[in-house]
Amino acid sequence: MGRKLPLTGRSGHLEWIEVSPEMTALIGRGLAAGVPLPPDPVILQYEFGGAGVQPAFRFGAVESASDDADLLFLFVQRSALHRIGGGSPGDEDAAGYHLPTELRTIALALL
């Protein structure tokens, strides 16, 4: 029998939730040392904006445009992302996408 999920923990300034063997959510900033991550992860970064910064979604962990923006990272196993219809992100995907109110509301619920 495996571990009962979700598991939660803290690593420095990061809080984490192991949602499933294929996904871990990290909230905050800092190194993910000791955090249980899925194999071959794709990083999905949600930035909720700060002073004068629009909320955005990015593939990959990139430096935030604002030091006071709340950040949520989802580490999703690449094969799981492909299974739900996603492709492998390219360099252009790190530029960011607008995060509409509906998706922002769902992501903020995790904070």
Biopython code that builds the backbone (N, CA, C, O; Angstrom):
import numpy as np
from Bio.PDB.StructureBuilder import StructureBuilder

atoms = [
    (1, "MET", "N", (0.845, -1.171, 0.000)),
    (1, "MET", "CA", (0.000, 0.000, 0.000)),
    (1, "MET", "C", (0.888, 1.231, 0.000)),
    (1, "MET", "O", (1.851, 1.295, 0.764)),
    (2, "GLY", "N", (0.580, 2.220, -0.853)),
    (2, "GLY", "CA", (1.361, 3.446, -0.956)),
    (2, "GLY", "C", (1.019, 4.430, 0.136)),
    (2, "GLY", "O", (0.233, 4.143, 1.039)),
    (3, "ARG", "N", (1.625, 5.598, 0.033)),
    (3, "ARG", "CA", (1.367, 6.657, 1.005)),
    (3, "ARG", "C", (-0.003, 7.268, 0.771)),
    (3, "ARG", "O", (-0.491, 7.310, -0.358)),
    (4, "LYS", "N", (-0.615, 7.738, 1.836)),
    (4, "LYS", "CA", (-1.890, 8.425, 1.714)),
    (4, "LYS", "C", (-1.615, 9.862, 1.284)),
    (4, "LYS", "O", (-0.841, 10.570, 1.928)),
    (5, "LEU", "N", (-2.248, 10.289, 0.202)),
    (5, "LEU", "CA", (-2.050, 11.636, -0.326)),
    (5, "LEU", "C", (-3.310, 12.454, -0.134)),
    (5, "LEU", "O", (-4.383, 11.859, -0.037)),
    (6, "PRO", "N", (-3.260, 13.745, -0.072)),
    (6, "PRO", "CA", (-2.062, 14.564, -0.272)),
    (6, "PRO", "C", (-1.213, 14.666, 0.979)),
    (6, "PRO", "O", (-1.721, 14.673, 2.100)),
    (7, "LEU", "N", (0.094, 14.746, 0.762)),
    (7, "LEU", "CA", (1.055, 15.023, 1.817)),
    (7, "LEU", "C", (1.412, 16.498, 1.731)),
    (7, "LEU", "O", (1.391, 17.073, 0.643)),
    (8, "THR", "N", (1.737, 17.117, 2.851)),
    (8, "THR", "CA", (2.109, 18.526, 2.838)),
    (8, "THR", "C", (3.382, 18.723, 3.635)),
    (8, "THR", "O", (3.752, 17.886, 4.457)),
    (9, "GLY", "N", (4.049, 19.844, 3.381)),
    (9, "GLY", "CA", (5.253, 20.153, 4.131)),
    (9, "GLY", "C", (5.736, 21.556, 3.852)),
    (9, "GLY", "O", (5.088, 22.330, 3.148)),
    (10, "ARG", "N", (6.881, 21.869, 4.415)),
    (10, "ARG", "CA", (7.478, 23.192, 4.278)),
    (10, "ARG", "C", (8.968, 23.003, 4.036)),
    (10, "ARG", "O", (9.598, 22.137, 4.644)),
    (11, "SER", "N", (9.534, 23.822, 3.141)),
    (11, "SER", "CA", (10.965, 23.821, 2.857)),
    (11, "SER", "C", (11.393, 25.276, 2.719)),
    (11, "SER", "O", (11.181, 25.888, 1.672)),
    (12, "GLY", "N", (11.984, 25.826, 3.751)),
    (12, "GLY", "CA", (12.367, 27.237, 3.723)),
    (12, "GLY", "C", (11.129, 28.114, 3.624)),
    (12, "GLY", "O", (10.238, 28.041, 4.471)),
    (13, "HIS", "N", (11.077, 28.947, 2.584)),
    (13, "HIS", "CA", (9.942, 29.846, 2.371)),
    (13, "HIS", "C", (8.885, 29.223, 1.455)),
    (13, "HIS", "O", (7.946, 29.901, 1.039)),
    (14, "LEU", "N", (9.037, 27.955, 1.148)),
    (14, "LEU", "CA", (8.087, 27.255, 0.284)),
    (14, "LEU", "C", (7.193, 26.335, 1.107)),
    (14, "LEU", "O", (7.651, 25.691, 2.051)),
    (15, "GLU", "N", (5.924, 26.280, 0.742)),
    (15, "GLU", "CA", (5.032, 25.249, 1.250)),
    (15, "GLU", "C", (4.736, 24.338, 0.069)),
    (15, "GLU", "O", (4.621, 24.806, -1.064)),
    (16, "TRP", "N", (4.614, 23.050, 0.326)),
    (16, "TRP", "CA", (4.351, 22.124, -0.769)),
    (16, "TRP", "C", (3.227, 21.167, -0.421)),
    (16, "TRP", "O", (2.954, 20.866, 0.741)),
    (17, "ILE", "N", (2.580, 20.697, -1.503)),
    (17, "ILE", "CA", (1.508, 19.707, -1.393)),
    (17, "ILE", "C", (1.775, 18.648, -2.457)),
    (17, "ILE", "O", (1.778, 18.953, -3.650)),
    (18, "GLU", "N", (1.998, 17.412, -2.034)),
    (18, "GLU", "CA", (2.123, 16.321, -3.004)),
    (18, "GLU", "C", (0.702, 15.854, -3.297)),
    (18, "GLU", "O", (0.114, 15.080, -2.542)),
    (19, "VAL", "N", (0.168, 16.342, -4.405)),
    (19, "VAL", "CA", (-1.222, 16.086, -4.781)),
    (19, "VAL", "C", (-1.407, 14.642, -5.220)),
    (19, "VAL", "O", (-2.397, 13.997, -4.873)),
    (20, "SER", "N", (-0.445, 14.140, -5.986)),
    (20, "SER", "CA", (-0.473, 12.760, -6.475)),
    (20, "SER", "C", (0.963, 12.394, -6.824)),
    (20, "SER", "O", (1.839, 13.257, -6.768)),
    (21, "PRO", "N", (1.234, 11.131, -7.187)),
    (21, "PRO", "CA", (2.590, 10.781, -7.620)),
    (21, "PRO", "C", (3.009, 11.531, -8.890)),
    (21, "PRO", "O", (4.192, 11.580, -9.224)),
    (22, "GLU", "N", (2.021, 12.120, -9.602)),
    (22, "GLU", "CA", (2.305, 12.824, -10.854)),
    (22, "GLU", "C", (2.305, 14.347, -10.714)),
    (22, "GLU", "O", (2.596, 15.044, -11.686)),
    (23, "MET", "N", (1.985, 14.885, -9.523)),
    (23, "MET", "CA", (1.938, 16.339, -9.379)),
    (23, "MET", "C", (2.218, 16.776, -7.949)),
    (23, "MET", "O", (1.677, 16.225, -6.991)),
    (24, "THR", "N", (3.083, 17.787, -7.831)),
    (24, "THR", "CA", (3.345, 18.454, -6.565)),
    (24, "THR", "C", (3.152, 19.948, -6.769)),
    (24, "THR", "O", (3.630, 20.510, -7.754)),
    (25, "ALA", "N", (2.454, 20.591, -5.842)),
    (25, "ALA", "CA", (2.247, 22.037, -5.878)),
    (25, "ALA", "C", (3.187, 22.690, -4.869)),
    (25, "ALA", "O", (3.322, 22.209, -3.743)),
    (26, "LEU", "N", (3.838, 23.788, -5.270)),
    (26, "LEU", "CA", (4.684, 24.568, -4.381)),
    (26, "LEU", "C", (4.149, 25.988, -4.345)),
    (26, "LEU", "O", (3.801, 26.553, -5.381)),
    (27, "ILE", "N", (4.084, 26.557, -3.165)),
    (27, "ILE", "CA", (3.584, 27.909, -2.984)),
    (27, "ILE", "C", (4.677, 28.715, -2.300)),
    (27, "ILE", "O", (5.152, 28.335, -1.230)),
    (28, "GLY", "N", (5.077, 29.824, -2.911)),
    (28, "GLY", "CA", (6.092, 30.690, -2.332)),
    (28, "GLY", "C", (7.302, 30.817, -3.223)),
    (28, "GLY", "O", (7.221, 30.662, -4.442)),
    (29, "ARG", "N", (8.446, 31.107, -2.586)),
    (29, "ARG", "CA", (9.696, 31.320, -3.311)),
    (29, "ARG", "C", (10.829, 30.566, -2.623)),
    (29, "ARG", "O", (10.783, 30.337, -1.415)),
    (30, "GLY", "N", (11.833, 30.186, -3.382)),
    (30, "GLY", "CA", (13.008, 29.543, -2.807)),
    (30, "GLY", "C", (13.326, 28.225, -3.478)),
    (30, "GLY", "O", (12.685, 27.834, -4.454)),
    (31, "LEU", "N", (14.331, 27.541, -2.936)),
    (31, "LEU", "CA", (14.768, 26.264, -3.485)),
    (31, "LEU", "C", (13.848, 25.146, -3.027)),
    (31, "LEU", "O", (13.340, 25.163, -1.906)),
    (32, "ALA", "N", (13.642, 24.183, -3.900)),
    (32, "ALA", "CA", (12.740, 23.066, -3.608)),
    (32, "ALA", "C", (13.498, 21.872, -3.037)),
    (32, "ALA", "O", (13.181, 20.727, -3.356)),
    (33, "ALA", "N", (14.490, 22.130, -2.203)),
    (33, "ALA", "CA", (15.286, 21.058, -1.612)),
    (33, "ALA", "C", (14.418, 20.187, -0.702)),
    (33, "ALA", "O", (13.718, 20.692, 0.176)),
    (34, "GLY", "N", (14.473, 18.884, -0.924)),
    (34, "GLY", "CA", (13.739, 17.943, -0.082)),
    (34, "GLY", "C", (12.263, 17.809, -0.404)),
    (34, "GLY", "O", (11.550, 17.077, 0.282)),
    (35, "VAL", "N", (11.789, 18.502, -1.434)),
    (35, "VAL", "CA", (10.372, 18.430, -1.814)),
    (35, "VAL", "C", (10.175, 17.226, -2.731)),
    (35, "VAL", "O", (10.944, 17.050, -3.676)),
    (36, "PRO", "N", (9.162, 16.389, -2.476)),
    (36, "PRO", "CA", (8.924, 15.221, -3.345)),
    (36, "PRO", "C", (8.354, 15.663, -4.700)),
    (36, "PRO", "O", (7.219, 16.134, -4.779)),
    (37, "LEU", "N", (9.146, 15.507, -5.753)),
    (37, "LEU", "CA", (8.725, 15.908, -7.094)),
    (37, "LEU", "C", (8.499, 14.669, -7.954)),
    (37, "LEU", "O", (9.141, 13.641, -7.739)),
    (38, "PRO", "N", (7.593, 14.758, -8.926)),
    (38, "PRO", "CA", (7.384, 13.620, -9.826)),
    (38, "PRO", "C", (8.573, 13.472, -10.776)),
    (38, "PRO", "O", (9.315, 14.432, -10.986)),
    (39, "PRO", "N", (8.763, 12.290, -11.349)),
    (39, "PRO", "CA", (9.843, 12.120, -12.325)),
    (39, "PRO", "C", (9.536, 12.906, -13.602)),
    (39, "PRO", "O", (8.375, 13.036, -13.991)),
    (40, "ASP", "N", (10.574, 13.424, -14.245)),
    (40, "ASP", "CA", (10.471, 14.139, -15.521)),
    (40, "ASP", "C", (9.382, 15.221, -15.470)),
    (40, "ASP", "O", (8.443, 15.189, -16.265)),
    (41, "PRO", "N", (9.506, 16.176, -14.539)),
    (41, "PRO", "CA", (8.431, 17.162, -14.383)),
    (41, "PRO", "C", (8.485, 18.302, -15.397)),
    (41, "PRO", "O", (9.552, 18.684, -15.878)),
    (42, "VAL", "N", (7.315, 18.827, -15.703)),
    (42, "VAL", "CA", (7.146, 20.084, -16.417)),
    (42, "VAL", "C", (6.664, 21.068, -15.363)),
    (42, "VAL", "O", (5.767, 20.756, -14.579)),
    (43, "ILE", "N", (7.262, 22.264, -15.342)),
    (43, "ILE", "CA", (6.893, 23.250, -14.321)),
    (43, "ILE", "C", (5.875, 24.221, -14.904)),
    (43, "ILE", "O", (6.102, 24.822, -15.954)),
    (44, "LEU", "N", (4.752, 24.366, -14.208)),
    (44, "LEU", "CA", (3.737, 25.346, -14.559)),
    (44, "LEU", "C", (3.791, 26.419, -13.476)),
    (44, "LEU", "O", (3.612, 26.113, -12.297)),
    (45, "GLN", "N", (4.034, 27.669, -13.860)),
    (45, "GLN", "CA", (4.167, 28.757, -12.894)),
    (45, "GLN", "C", (2.987, 29.710, -13.022)),
    (45, "GLN", "O", (2.696, 30.216, -14.106)),
    (46, "TYR", "N", (2.317, 29.946, -11.912)),
    (46, "TYR", "CA", (1.229, 30.925, -11.839)),
    (46, "TYR", "C", (1.724, 32.098, -11.007)),
    (46, "TYR", "O", (2.123, 31.926, -9.855)),
    (47, "GLU", "N", (1.697, 33.291, -11.593)),
    (47, "GLU", "CA", (2.104, 34.504, -10.891)),
    (47, "GLU", "C", (0.872, 35.390, -10.763)),
    (47, "GLU", "O", (0.236, 35.732, -11.759)),
    (48, "PHE", "N", (0.545, 35.754, -9.539)),
    (48, "PHE", "CA", (-0.706, 36.467, -9.300)),
    (48, "PHE", "C", (-0.579, 37.970, -9.351)),
    (48, "PHE", "O", (-1.523, 38.682, -9.009)),
    (49, "GLY", "N", (0.559, 38.464, -9.767)),
    (49, "GLY", "CA", (0.752, 39.897, -9.940)),
    (49, "GLY", "C", (1.080, 40.592, -8.645)),
    (49, "GLY", "O", (0.764, 40.115, -7.556)),
    (50, "GLY", "N", (1.702, 41.697, -8.786)),
    (50, "GLY", "CA", (2.027, 42.557, -7.656)),
    (50, "GLY", "C", (1.662, 43.964, -8.083)),
    (50, "GLY", "O", (0.780, 44.157, -8.919)),
    (51, "ALA", "N", (2.323, 44.922, -7.524)),
    (51, "ALA", "CA", (2.048, 46.308, -7.873)),
    (51, "ALA", "C", (2.334, 46.548, -9.360)),
    (51, "ALA", "O", (3.485, 46.487, -9.793)),
    (52, "GLY", "N", (1.288, 46.818, -10.129)),
    (52, "GLY", "CA", (1.420, 47.127, -11.554)),
    (52, "GLY", "C", (1.739, 45.947, -12.450)),
    (52, "GLY", "O", (2.087, 46.146, -13.613)),
    (53, "VAL", "N", (1.633, 44.725, -11.949)),
    (53, "VAL", "CA", (1.963, 43.537, -12.735)),
    (53, "VAL", "C", (0.700, 42.694, -12.917)),
    (53, "VAL", "O", (0.000, 42.392, -11.951)),
    (54, "GLN", "N", (0.416, 42.317, -14.171)),
    (54, "GLN", "CA", (-0.750, 41.499, -14.464)),
    (54, "GLN", "C", (-0.495, 40.039, -14.073)),
    (54, "GLN", "O", (0.631, 39.559, -14.200)),
    (55, "PRO", "N", (-1.517, 39.335, -13.602)),
    (55, "PRO", "CA", (-1.365, 37.904, -13.335)),
    (55, "PRO", "C", (-1.014, 37.164, -14.632)),
    (55, "PRO", "O", (-1.472, 37.543, -15.710)),
    (56, "ALA", "N", (-0.207, 36.118, -14.522)),
    (56, "ALA", "CA", (0.230, 35.393, -15.720)),
    (56, "ALA", "C", (0.462, 33.922, -15.401)),
    (56, "ALA", "O", (0.630, 33.527, -14.247)),
    (57, "PHE", "N", (0.466, 33.132, -16.464)),
    (57, "PHE", "CA", (0.771, 31.701, -16.408)),
    (57, "PHE", "C", (1.957, 31.473, -17.320)),
    (57, "PHE", "O", (1.995, 32.005, -18.430)),
    (58, "ARG", "N", (2.933, 30.687, -16.870)),
    (58, "ARG", "CA", (4.114, 30.396, -17.684)),
    (58, "ARG", "C", (4.472, 28.918, -17.559)),
    (58, "ARG", "O", (4.192, 28.283, -16.542)),
    (59, "PHE", "N", (5.095, 28.384, -18.607)),
    (59, "PHE", "CA", (5.723, 27.066, -18.520)),
    (59, "PHE", "C", (7.154, 27.296, -18.084)),
    (59, "PHE", "O", (7.845, 28.144, -18.649)),
    (60, "GLY", "N", (7.603, 26.566, -17.102)),
    (60, "GLY", "CA", (8.958, 26.720, -16.599)),
    (60, "GLY", "C", (9.008, 27.744, -15.491)),
    (60, "GLY", "O", (8.161, 28.634, -15.421)),
    (61, "ALA", "N", (9.988, 27.623, -14.633)),
    (61, "ALA", "CA", (10.155, 28.586, -13.547)),
    (61, "ALA", "C", (11.006, 29.731, -14.063)),
    (61, "ALA", "O", (12.160, 29.533, -14.441)),
    (62, "VAL", "N", (10.441, 30.919, -14.077)),
    (62, "VAL", "CA", (11.170, 32.097, -14.533)),
    (62, "VAL", "C", (11.141, 33.140, -13.427)),
    (62, "VAL", "O", (10.281, 33.116, -12.547)),
    (63, "GLU", "N", (12.097, 34.055, -13.491)),
    (63, "GLU", "CA", (12.158, 35.112, -12.485)),
    (63, "GLU", "C", (10.894, 35.948, -12.548)),
    (63, "GLU", "O", (10.433, 36.311, -13.631)),
    (64, "SER", "N", (10.347, 36.247, -11.412)),
    (64, "SER", "CA", (9.113, 37.013, -11.312)),
    (64, "SER", "C", (9.356, 38.463, -11.669)),
    (64, "SER", "O", (10.418, 39.014, -11.379)),
    (65, "ALA", "N", (8.356, 39.089, -12.307)),
    (65, "ALA", "CA", (8.439, 40.504, -12.638)),
    (65, "ALA", "C", (8.263, 41.368, -11.401)),
    (65, "ALA", "O", (8.584, 42.556, -11.427)),
    (66, "SER", "N", (7.766, 40.798, -10.338)),
    (66, "SER", "CA", (7.487, 41.559, -9.121)),
    (66, "SER", "C", (7.919, 40.753, -7.904)),
    (66, "SER", "O", (7.604, 39.569, -7.792)),
    (67, "ASP", "N", (8.635, 41.394, -6.999)),
    (67, "ASP", "CA", (9.082, 40.703, -5.786)),
    (67, "ASP", "C", (7.953, 40.434, -4.808)),
    (67, "ASP", "O", (8.093, 39.594, -3.919)),
    (68, "ASP", "N", (6.827, 41.142, -4.959)),
    (68, "ASP", "CA", (5.725, 40.946, -4.015)),
    (68, "ASP", "C", (4.596, 40.104, -4.593)),
    (68, "ASP", "O", (3.541, 39.979, -3.972)),
    (69, "ALA", "N", (4.801, 39.527, -5.773)),
    (69, "ALA", "CA", (3.775, 38.691, -6.383)),
    (69, "ALA", "C", (3.737, 37.329, -5.702)),
    (69, "ALA", "O", (4.778, 36.767, -5.360)),
    (70, "ASP", "N", (2.537, 36.805, -5.509)),
    (70, "ASP", "CA", (2.389, 35.448, -4.995)),
    (70, "ASP", "C", (2.654, 34.474, -6.138)),
    (70, "ASP", "O", (2.217, 34.705, -7.265)),
    (71, "LEU", "N", (3.368, 33.388, -5.852)),
    (71, "LEU", "CA", (3.718, 32.405, -6.878)),
    (71, "LEU", "C", (3.215, 31.024, -6.485)),
    (71, "LEU", "O", (3.292, 30.615, -5.326)),
    (72, "LEU", "N", (2.697, 30.319, -7.485)),
    (72, "LEU", "CA", (2.274, 28.932, -7.333)),
    (72, "LEU", "C", (2.940, 28.149, -8.459)),
    (72, "LEU", "O", (2.826, 28.516, -9.628)),
    (73, "PHE", "N", (3.637, 27.071, -8.104)),
    (73, "PHE", "CA", (4.273, 26.211, -9.100)),
    (73, "PHE", "C", (3.619, 24.836, -9.032)),
    (73, "PHE", "O", (3.431, 24.281, -7.949)),
    (74, "LEU", "N", (3.279, 24.300, -10.182)),
    (74, "LEU", "CA", (2.813, 22.922, -10.275)),
    (74, "LEU", "C", (3.873, 22.135, -11.026)),
    (74, "LEU", "O", (4.183, 22.447, -12.175)),
    (75, "PHE", "N", (4.425, 21.125, -10.389)),
    (75, "PHE", "CA", (5.378, 20.219, -11.033)),
    (75, "PHE", "C", (4.561, 19.003, -11.475)),
    (75, "PHE", "O", (4.119, 18.207, -10.647)),
    (76, "VAL", "N", (4.369, 18.872, -12.781)),
    (76, "VAL", "CA", (3.518, 17.821, -13.343)),
    (76, "VAL", "C", (4.382, 16.879, -14.174)),
    (76, "VAL", "O", (5.164, 17.323, -15.015)),
    (77, "GLN", "N", (4.239, 15.593, -13.939)),
    (77, "GLN", "CA", (4.981, 14.602, -14.721)),
    (77, "GLN", "C", (4.638, 14.778, -16.194)),
    (77, "GLN", "O", (3.465, 14.850, -16.560)),
    (78, "ARG", "N", (5.675, 14.847, -17.045)),
    (78, "ARG", "CA", (5.496, 15.115, -18.479)),
    (78, "ARG", "C", (4.498, 14.153, -19.126)),
    (78, "ARG", "O", (3.680, 14.579, -19.941)),
    (79, "SER", "N", (4.550, 12.869, -18.780)),
    (79, "SER", "CA", (3.634, 11.901, -19.390)),
    (79, "SER", "C", (2.184, 12.200, -18.995)),
    (79, "SER", "O", (1.272, 11.955, -19.785)),
    (80, "ALA", "N", (1.957, 12.724, -17.784)),
    (80, "ALA", "CA", (0.602, 13.091, -17.361)),
    (80, "ALA", "C", (0.109, 14.297, -18.151)),
    (80, "ALA", "O", (-1.055, 14.348, -18.547)),
    (81, "LEU", "N", (0.982, 15.258, -18.379)),
    (81, "LEU", "CA", (0.615, 16.428, -19.181)),
    (81, "LEU", "C", (0.234, 16.015, -20.601)),
    (81, "LEU", "O", (-0.742, 16.518, -21.158)),
    (82, "HIS", "N", (1.003, 15.104, -21.178)),
    (82, "HIS", "CA", (0.694, 14.606, -22.526)),
    (82, "HIS", "C", (-0.624, 13.830, -22.541)),
    (82, "HIS", "O", (-1.389, 13.913, -23.502)),
    (83, "ARG", "N", (-0.882, 13.082, -21.481)),
    (83, "ARG", "CA", (-2.106, 12.275, -21.411)),
    (83, "ARG", "C", (-3.366, 13.135, -21.429)),
    (83, "ARG", "O", (-4.395, 12.708, -21.954)),
    (84, "ILE", "N", (-3.298, 14.355, -20.856)),
    (84, "ILE", "CA", (-4.490, 15.218, -20.854)),
    (84, "ILE", "C", (-4.511, 16.169, -22.052)),
    (84, "ILE", "O", (-5.317, 17.098, -22.104)),
    (85, "GLY", "N", (-3.619, 15.926, -23.011)),
    (85, "GLY", "CA", (-3.673, 16.698, -24.254)),
    (85, "GLY", "C", (-2.664, 17.811, -24.370)),
    (85, "GLY", "O", (-2.676, 18.544, -25.359)),
    (86, "GLY", "N", (-1.788, 17.967, -23.393)),
    (86, "GLY", "CA", (-0.765, 19.012, -23.461)),
    (86, "GLY", "C", (0.443, 18.526, -24.226)),
    (86, "GLY", "O", (0.708, 17.326, -24.300)),
    (87, "GLY", "N", (1.167, 19.461, -24.791)),
    (87, "GLY", "CA", (2.398, 19.136, -25.492)),
    (87, "GLY", "C", (3.598, 19.539, -24.657)),
    (87, "GLY", "O", (3.445, 20.065, -23.554)),
    (88, "SER", "N", (4.772, 19.298, -25.170)),
    (88, "SER", "CA", (5.980, 19.731, -24.490)),
    (88, "SER", "C", (6.165, 21.217, -24.744)),
    (88, "SER", "O", (6.194, 21.644, -25.898)),
    (89, "PRO", "N", (6.289, 22.009, -23.695)),
    (89, "PRO", "CA", (6.434, 23.452, -23.877)),
    (89, "PRO", "C", (7.758, 23.819, -24.524)),
    (89, "PRO", "O", (8.771, 23.146, -24.331)),
    (90, "GLY", "N", (7.731, 24.901, -25.295)),
    (90, "GLY", "CA", (8.935, 25.435, -25.923)),
    (90, "GLY", "C", (9.398, 26.680, -25.197)),
    (90, "GLY", "O", (8.745, 27.141, -24.261)),
    (91, "ASP", "N", (10.530, 27.229, -25.630)),
    (91, "ASP", "CA", (11.085, 28.425, -24.993)),
    (91, "ASP", "C", (10.114, 29.601, -25.025)),
    (91, "ASP", "O", (10.085, 30.408, -24.095)),
    (92, "GLU", "N", (9.324, 29.701, -26.083)),
    (92, "GLU", "CA", (8.379, 30.821, -26.201)),
    (92, "GLU", "C", (7.270, 30.758, -25.151)),
    (92, "GLU", "O", (6.631, 31.774, -24.880)),
    (93, "ASP", "N", (7.032, 29.606, -24.564)),
    (93, "ASP", "CA", (5.982, 29.465, -23.558)),
    (93, "ASP", "C", (6.361, 30.104, -22.224)),
    (93, "ASP", "O", (5.488, 30.322, -21.383)),
    (94, "ALA", "N", (7.635, 30.409, -22.012)),
    (94, "ALA", "CA", (8.061, 31.060, -20.773)),
    (94, "ALA", "C", (7.704, 32.545, -20.768)),
    (94, "ALA", "O", (7.776, 33.195, -19.725)),
    (95, "ALA", "N", (7.321, 33.088, -21.927)),
    (95, "ALA", "CA", (6.985, 34.515, -22.019)),
    (95, "ALA", "C", (5.763, 34.850, -21.183)),
    (95, "ALA", "O", (5.673, 35.948, -20.634)),
    (96, "GLY", "N", (4.837, 33.936, -21.079)),
    (96, "GLY", "CA", (3.671, 34.147, -20.227)),
    (96, "GLY", "C", (2.383, 34.304, -20.994)),
    (96, "GLY", "O", (2.360, 34.792, -22.124)),
    (97, "TYR", "N", (1.317, 33.881, -20.359)),
    (97, "TYR", "CA", (-0.029, 33.957, -20.899)),
    (97, "TYR", "C", (-0.911, 34.658, -19.884)),
    (97, "TYR", "O", (-0.695, 34.542, -18.678)),
    (98, "HIS", "N", (-1.894, 35.376, -20.365)),
    (98, "HIS", "CA", (-2.852, 36.049, -19.487)),
    (98, "HIS", "C", (-3.594, 35.003, -18.659)),
    (98, "HIS", "O", (-3.972, 33.951, -19.174)),
    (99, "LEU", "N", (-3.798, 35.289, -17.401)),
    (99, "LEU", "CA", (-4.517, 34.380, -16.506)),
    (99, "LEU", "C", (-5.905, 34.969, -16.263)),
    (99, "LEU", "O", (-6.037, 35.904, -15.473)),
    (100, "PRO", "N", (-6.949, 34.446, -16.923)),
    (100, "PRO", "CA", (-8.292, 35.008, -16.759)),
    (100, "PRO", "C", (-8.825, 34.830, -15.337)),
    (100, "PRO", "O", (-8.345, 33.984, -14.581)),
    (101, "THR", "N", (-9.792, 35.615, -15.000)),
    (101, "THR", "CA", (-10.355, 35.645, -13.654)),
    (101, "THR", "C", (-10.756, 34.265, -13.166)),
    (101, "THR", "O", (-10.499, 33.930, -12.010)),
    (102, "GLU", "N", (-11.378, 33.453, -14.013)),
    (102, "GLU", "CA", (-11.852, 32.131, -13.592)),
    (102, "GLU", "C", (-10.699, 31.242, -13.156)),
    (102, "GLU", "O", (-10.782, 30.587, -12.117)),
    (103, "LEU", "N", (-9.612, 31.210, -13.945)),
    (103, "LEU", "CA", (-8.456, 30.382, -13.588)),
    (103, "LEU", "C", (-7.706, 30.974, -12.403)),
    (103, "LEU", "O", (-7.194, 30.235, -11.562)),
    (104, "ARG", "N", (-7.638, 32.292, -12.330)),
    (104, "ARG", "CA", (-6.988, 32.948, -11.202)),
    (104, "ARG", "C", (-7.706, 32.590, -9.895)),
    (104, "ARG", "O", (-7.063, 32.377, -8.867)),
    (105, "THR", "N", (-9.035, 32.528, -9.943)),
    (105, "THR", "CA", (-9.837, 32.185, -8.755)),
    (105, "THR", "C", (-9.517, 30.763, -8.278)),
    (105, "THR", "O", (-9.379, 30.520, -7.079)),
    (106, "ILE", "N", (-9.402, 29.839, -9.217)),
    (106, "ILE", "CA", (-9.078, 28.446, -8.858)),
    (106, "ILE", "C", (-7.679, 28.382, -8.242)),
    (106, "ILE", "O", (-7.485, 27.755, -7.200)),
    (107, "ALA", "N", (-6.709, 29.028, -8.883)),
    (107, "ALA", "CA", (-5.336, 28.983, -8.385)),
    (107, "ALA", "C", (-5.225, 29.676, -7.029)),
    (107, "ALA", "O", (-4.503, 29.198, -6.155)),
    (108, "LEU", "N", (-5.925, 30.792, -6.839)),
    (108, "LEU", "CA", (-5.880, 31.498, -5.554)),
    (108, "LEU", "C", (-6.476, 30.665, -4.423)),
    (108, "LEU", "O", (-6.114, 30.854, -3.262)),
    (109, "ALA", "N", (-7.372, 29.760, -4.742)),
    (109, "ALA", "CA", (-7.955, 28.905, -3.720)),
    (109, "ALA", "C", (-6.888, 28.018, -3.066)),
    (109, "ALA", "O", (-7.045, 27.606, -1.917)),
    (110, "LEU", "N", (-5.811, 27.725, -3.792)),
    (110, "LEU", "CA", (-4.720, 26.929, -3.236)),
    (110, "LEU", "C", (-3.856, 27.736, -2.287)),
    (110, "LEU", "O", (-3.185, 27.174, -1.420)),
    (111, "LEU", "N", (-3.869, 29.062, -2.448)),
    (111, "LEU", "CA", (-3.062, 29.897, -1.553)),
    (111, "LEU", "C", (-3.790, 30.019, -0.263)),
    (111, "LEU", "O", (-3.308, 30.679, 0.658)),
]
sb = StructureBuilder()
sb.init_structure("model")
sb.init_model(0)
sb.init_chain("A")
sb.init_seg("    ")
for serial, (resi, resn, name, xyz) in enumerate(atoms, 1):
    if name == "N":
        sb.init_residue(resn, " ", resi, " ")
    sb.init_atom(name, np.array(xyz, "f"), 0.0, 1.0, " ", f" {name:<3s}", serial, name[0])
structure = sb.get_structure()
